[in-house]
Each structure stands twice: as structure tokens, then as C-alpha cells.
Amino acid sequence: MAFCSTAEAKEDEKDVITIVINKTNIPDKPHRMPLRHNISAWYDTLENAIYMESSMSDEVEVYITSNNEVLHYSPTINTVFYLPSNNGTYMIEIYSKSWSAYGILEL
């Protein structure tokens, strides 16, 4: 089962691409995630960076991958990832104990 989170760009920034985060259950784990978590993720074209914000308190791990290679890791959801290139496909992967989520950024 997949859940979709609303990801909204900052209204005062024009050079921003919104990234939609989709949530899924982890098999064989109890599902305790509310229907919606507010996870905001956006790509800043001027800084070539992915920004992520959330008010949730779940323990999570966040990975940025490209071509099956891990480029970045963060033990918190509130973070900034600077990308090595301004083109390509980047996958955002978020893991907690009972749910996971992903987003795709195609530049």
C-alpha cells in the first residue's frame, strides 16, 4: 500500500522543483505510520541541492542514490543534499522501522 505526502515548494523561491514523496509499508512490520506525514522535499536549481524538512519525530535514515550508487546519507530527515551534477536521475529513499518512502528527481 502506498501513501502520498504533500511536498510543497517555498512560495518565495522561483528556482525550485517540488519532489513528491511516496510512502510504503515495510513487509512483516507493524504499520504505525499515520495516513499522512508532512515531508517536504524540493530541489533548488541555483544551489544544485535537495532540501528536506519534516516535523515528524520518527527515527529515519535518508539516502540519495543514482545509478544504484549511494551518493549521500543522513540519519535525520531535516537535511540538505548537494548533488554532484545538475543532470541525471536521483532517488530519495527514506527508511524507518515500520515504513519507507521514496521520491524521484529527474534533471
C-alpha positions as CSV (number, residue, x, y, z in Angstrom):
1,M,0.0,0.0,0.0
2,A,1.4,3.4,-0.9
3,F,0.7,6.7,0.7
4,C,1.5,10.1,-0.8
5,S,2.8,13.0,1.1
6,T,2.3,16.6,0.1
7,A,5.6,18.3,-0.8
8,E,5.3,22.0,-1.4
9,A,7.9,24.4,-2.6
10,K,8.6,27.6,-0.7
11,E,6.4,30.3,-2.2
12,D,9.2,32.9,-2.2
13,E,11.6,30.8,-4.2
14,K,11.3,30.7,-8.0
15,D,14.1,28.3,-8.9
16,V,12.7,25.3,-7.0
17,I,11.4,21.9,-8.2
18,T,9.0,20.1,-5.9
19,I,9.7,16.4,-5.2
20,V,6.7,14.2,-4.4
21,I,7.5,11.6,-1.6
22,N,5.5,8.3,-1.8
23,K,5.3,6.2,1.3
24,T,5.0,2.4,1.5
25,N,4.8,-0.2,4.3
26,I,7.7,-2.5,5.1
27,P,6.5,-6.1,4.8
28,D,6.3,-8.1,8.1
29,K,6.5,-4.9,10.2
30,P,3.5,-3.4,12.1
31,H,2.2,-0.3,10.2
32,R,2.1,2.6,12.7
33,M,2.5,5.5,10.3
34,P,-0.4,7.9,10.1
35,L,-2.1,8.2,6.7
36,R,0.0,11.4,6.0
37,H,3.3,12.6,7.2
38,N,4.3,16.1,6.1
39,I,7.6,15.6,4.4
40,S,8.6,18.5,2.2
41,A,11.3,17.9,-0.4
42,W,12.4,20.2,-3.1
43,Y,15.3,20.8,-5.5
44,D,17.0,24.2,-5.6
45,T,18.3,24.7,-9.1
46,L,20.6,27.6,-8.1
47,E,22.3,25.6,-5.4
48,N,22.0,22.2,-7.1
49,A,20.7,20.8,-3.8
50,I,17.8,18.7,-2.4
51,Y,16.3,20.2,0.7
52,M,14.2,18.0,3.0
53,E,12.0,19.1,6.0
54,S,9.6,17.4,8.3
55,S,8.1,17.9,11.8
56,M,7.9,14.1,12.4
57,S,9.8,12.6,15.3
58,D,10.3,9.1,13.8
59,E,13.8,7.8,13.6
60,V,14.7,7.6,10.0
61,E,17.6,7.1,7.6
62,V,17.7,9.1,4.3
63,Y,19.7,8.0,1.2
64,I,20.3,9.7,-2.1
65,T,21.2,7.3,-4.8
66,S,21.9,7.5,-8.5
67,N,22.6,4.5,-10.9
68,N,22.4,2.2,-7.9
69,E,25.2,4.1,-6.1
70,V,24.7,5.7,-2.7
71,L,25.7,9.4,-3.0
72,H,24.6,10.7,0.3
73,Y,23.3,9.5,3.7
74,S,21.7,11.3,6.6
75,P,20.4,9.9,10.0
76,T,17.8,12.7,10.1
77,I,15.1,13.9,7.7
78,N,15.8,17.6,8.1
79,T,18.8,17.9,5.9
80,V,20.3,19.3,2.7
81,F,22.0,17.1,0.0
82,Y,24.3,18.8,-2.5
83,L,24.3,16.9,-5.8
84,P,27.4,16.1,-7.9
85,S,25.8,17.0,-11.2
86,N,22.8,19.1,-12.4
87,N,21.6,16.3,-14.6
88,G,20.6,12.7,-14.2
89,T,18.1,10.8,-12.1
90,Y,18.3,10.8,-8.3
91,M,16.3,8.6,-5.9
92,I,15.5,9.8,-2.4
93,E,15.0,6.8,-0.1
94,I,13.7,7.2,3.5
95,Y,13.5,4.2,5.9
96,S,12.1,3.9,9.4
97,K,11.4,0.8,11.5
98,S,7.8,0.4,10.2
99,W,7.6,2.3,6.9
100,S,9.6,3.5,4.0
101,A,9.2,6.3,1.4
102,Y,10.8,7.3,-1.8
103,G,10.9,10.2,-4.3
104,I,12.5,10.6,-7.7
105,L,14.1,13.7,-9.1
106,E,14.9,13.7,-12.8
107,L,17.0,16.5,-14.1
